[in-house]
Amino acid sequence: MHTAASTRTSNAPADHGRRSPGRFRWRVVDIVVASVLGVASGLIFLLWNIGYLGPKTLLEPLLPGLQGLLDGPWLFAGVLGALVIRKPGAALYTETLAAVVSALVGNTWGGFLTIEAGLVQGLGAELIFLLFFYKRFSLPVATLAGAGAALAGGINNLVLWYAGADAAFTGVYLVSTVVSGAVIAGALSWVLARGLAATGALDRFAIGREARARV
């Protein structure tokens, strides 16, 4: 006998499927917040384009390649975006958008190469989150993502800007940039994301709900 109750039961899964969007589907709020993070990060990139010059002149004479320690501030956008949005493409989108902002305003590296660098660095972070199936956003994972962005960006820089560099320079530079990426782009981005979540600004995201649960 086909009763009303059985009709409701049979319809329940279909209704639930319509109400529950895919976990990886981007919402409008995801796009807006990722864009805000990307633009804000791009402005920080602009400041660091000038600010890094002083430390660079101090580090280069100490040990060629050690200037890789200064790369971290150009790498954090992708990791931060992924920690907040937690969906495929977030790291790539925010890092690339930040690079676009930097390129549009202008810098010494040229517009196309700046955007290309952002794509490569964002992809380096993105692959780490993909490795964990976008389910882990802990401090160790964020640190690995920062290191991934740095390694991808470092190899890109060696090809474009340091072609023909000897093994010593290559080794020092790659180690330096990976350390910088892990600490600044990775660990500090994790701290920053948790700080933003604690303010209540990210209550519509999983990281915001986790912050409320800790209170």
C-alpha positions in Angstrom: 0.0 0.0 0.0 1.4 3.4 -1.0 0.8 5.7 1.9 1.6 9.4 2.5 4.2 8.4 5.0 6.0 6.1 2.5 5.8 8.9 -0.1 7.5 11.3 2.3 10.2 8.6 3.1 10.8 7.9 -0.6 11.1 11.6 -1.4 13.4 12.4 1.5 16.8 11.5 -0.1 16.0 13.6 -3.2 15.0 16.6 -1.2 18.1 16.3 0.9 20.2 16.2 -2.2 18.7 19.4 -3.4 19.2 21.1 -0.1 22.8 20.1 0.3 25.2 21.5 -2.3 28.5 19.7 -2.9 31.1 20.3 -0.3 33.5 21.5 -3.0 31.0 23.8 -4.8 31.9 27.4 -4.6 29.3 29.8 -3.2 29.0 33.5 -3.9 30.4 34.2 -0.4 33.4 32.0 -1.2 34.2 34.0 -4.3 33.7 37.3 -2.6 35.9 36.5 0.4 38.6 34.8 -1.7 38.7 37.9 -3.9 39.0 40.2 -0.9 41.8 38.1 0.5 43.5 38.1 -2.9 43.3 41.9 -3.4 44.4 42.6 0.2 47.4 40.2 -0.3 48.3 41.9 -3.5 48.5 45.2 -1.7 50.9 43.6 0.8 52.9 42.3 -2.1 53.3 45.8 -3.4 54.7 47.0 -0.1 57.1 44.0 0.0 58.2 44.8 -3.5 59.9 47.8 -2.0 60.5 46.6 1.6 62.5 43.6 0.6 65.3 45.6 -1.1 66.9 46.6 2.2 67.2 43.1 3.6 68.3 41.8 0.2 71.3 44.0 0.1 72.3 42.6 3.5 71.8 38.9 2.8 73.3 38.6 -0.7 76.9 39.4 0.4 76.6 36.9 3.3 75.9 33.9 1.2 74.7 33.9 -2.4 71.2 32.4 -2.6 70.3 33.4 1.0 67.9 36.0 -0.4 65.4 33.2 -0.7 64.6 33.8 2.9 62.8 36.9 1.7 60.3 35.1 -0.6 57.7 34.2 2.1 55.7 37.4 2.0 55.0 36.8 -1.7 53.7 33.3 -1.1 51.1 33.6 1.7 48.0 34.5 -0.3 47.4 31.1 -1.7 47.8 29.3 1.7 45.6 31.8 3.5 42.9 31.6 0.8 42.9 27.8 1.0 42.7 27.8 4.8 39.6 30.0 4.8 37.7 28.7 1.7 38.7 25.1 1.9 37.7 24.2 -1.6 39.6 23.2 -4.7 41.2 26.1 -6.5 41.2 28.5 -3.6 45.0 28.6 -3.2 45.5 29.0 -7.0 42.8 31.7 -7.2 43.9 33.9 -4.3 47.7 33.7 -5.1 47.1 34.5 -8.7 44.7 37.4 -8.0 47.3 38.9 -5.6 49.9 38.6 -8.3 47.5 40.3 -10.8 47.0 43.2 -8.4 50.8 43.6 -8.0 51.2 43.4 -11.8 48.6 46.0 -12.6 50.1 48.6 -10.3 53.6 47.8 -11.7 56.9 46.3 -10.5 60.4 45.6 -11.7 59.6 42.1 -12.9 57.0 42.9 -15.5 53.3 42.2 -15.6 53.2 38.8 -17.4 56.1 37.3 -15.3 54.5 38.5 -12.1 51.2 36.8 -13.0 53.0 33.7 -14.2 54.9 33.5 -10.8 51.6 33.8 -9.0 50.1 30.9 -10.9 53.1 28.7 -10.2 53.2 29.5 -6.5 49.5 29.1 -6.1 49.7 25.7 -7.9 52.5 24.6 -5.5 50.3 25.3 -2.5 47.2 23.9 -4.2 48.8 20.5 -4.8 49.6 20.1 -1.1 45.9 20.6 -0.1 44.9 18.3 -2.9 47.3 15.7 -1.5 45.2 15.7 1.7 41.9 15.7 -0.4 41.0 19.2 1.0 40.1 17.6 4.3 43.1 18.6 6.5 43.9 22.3 7.3 46.0 21.9 10.3 49.3 23.7 11.1 51.5 21.0 9.6 49.5 20.9 6.4 49.6 24.7 6.1 53.3 24.6 6.7 53.7 22.0 3.9 51.6 24.2 1.6 53.8 27.2 2.3 56.8 25.0 1.5 55.1 23.7 -1.6 54.4 27.2 -2.9 58.1 28.2 -2.2 59.5 25.1 -3.9 57.4 25.7 -7.0 58.2 29.4 -7.0 61.9 28.8 -6.3 62.3 26.5 -9.2 60.5 28.9 -11.4 62.8 31.7 -10.3 65.9 29.6 -10.9 64.7 29.0 -14.5 63.7 32.6 -15.2 66.0 34.8 -13.2 69.0 32.6 -12.1 69.6 30.5 -15.2 73.1 29.1 -15.1 73.5 29.4 -11.4 75.9 26.9 -9.9 75.0 24.0 -7.6 75.9 25.9 -4.4 73.7 28.9 -5.2 70.8 26.6 -6.3 71.0 24.6 -3.1 71.2 27.6 -0.8 68.4 29.4 -2.6 66.0 26.5 -2.6 66.5 25.7 1.0 66.2 29.3 2.0 63.0 29.9 0.0 61.4 26.7 1.3 62.2 27.6 4.9 60.7 31.1 4.3 57.6 29.6 2.6 57.0 27.1 5.4 57.3 29.7 8.2 55.9 32.9 6.7 53.5 31.6 4.0 52.6 28.5 5.9 52.7 28.8 9.7 52.0 32.5 9.9 49.1 32.2 7.5 47.6 29.5 9.7 47.9 31.8 12.7 46.4 34.7 10.7 43.5 32.6 9.5 42.6 31.5 13.0 42.9 35.1 14.2 40.5 36.3 11.5 38.1 33.5 12.4 38.2 34.5 16.1 36.9 37.9 15.2 33.7 36.4 13.8 34.3 37.7 10.3 34.4 34.1 9.0 31.4 32.7 10.7 30.0 31.4 7.4 33.0 29.2 6.9 34.1 26.0 8.5 37.1 27.8 10.1 34.7 30.2 11.7 32.5 27.5 13.1 35.6 25.8 14.5 36.6 29.0 16.2 33.2 29.3 17.9 33.4 25.7 19.0 36.7 26.4 20.8 35.2 29.2 22.8 
